[in-house]
Amino acid sequence: NRSYFEALEVKAEKMAKKYDCAFVDNEMPYGRVPQGHPVIVDYFYHEEIRGTENTGKRNR
C-alpha cells in the first residue's frame, strides 16, 4: 500500500507551489532550475517508477 507515499508527494508538491520552488523528479537535471533557487526533489518517483539503483526496471 503506497497511500502514505502518494499523500506525501501531494503535500510536497503543494509546499513547492506555496513557496515557489521547483518540484522535480530525480531524473530531471538540476541545471534546468534557476541558479540559487530552492528545489524539492521527488525521490519516491525514482524508487517507484525507475526502480532501485537506477536500473530502469519498475518495482512490482
N, C-alpha and C positions, 0 to 999 in steps of 0.2 A: 504494500500500500504506500504510494508515494504522495498521498494527500498533504502531508506535512511539508514536504519539499516544494510541492506546487504552490501551496499557500505562502511559503517563504519567498518564492520567486515573485509572486504578485506583490507582496509587501515591498520587496527590494525595488521592483520597477516603479511602484508608486513613490517611494522615497527618492529615487533618482529624478523623477519628474518634479517633485516638490522642491528639490534643491538644485535643479537644472544641471544634473550630472548625466553623463553618458551611461547607459546600461547596455553592456555588450556581452556576447558570449565569449568563451575562452578562445575561439578561433579568430576573432577579429583583431588585427594588428593594432596595438595601442597608438601607432603613428597616425591613425586617422582621426584621433581625438585632439582637439586644440591643446597645445603645449601648456602645462601648468594647471589644467582644469581637472577636477576630481573625476574619477571613473569608477563605476561599480561593475565588477566582472562576475558574470553568472557561471561559476564553475560547476554548478549542478547540470547545466546543459552539456558540458564536456563529459561528465560521467554517464549521463543517461543517453545522449544521442551519439556521441563519438566513441564511447567505450573507454575503458581504463587504459592507461599508458598510451593514449592516442593511437590505438590500433585501428580505429575507423570502424570497428565492429560494434553493433548495437548490443547493449546489455539486455538480457532476456529475463 
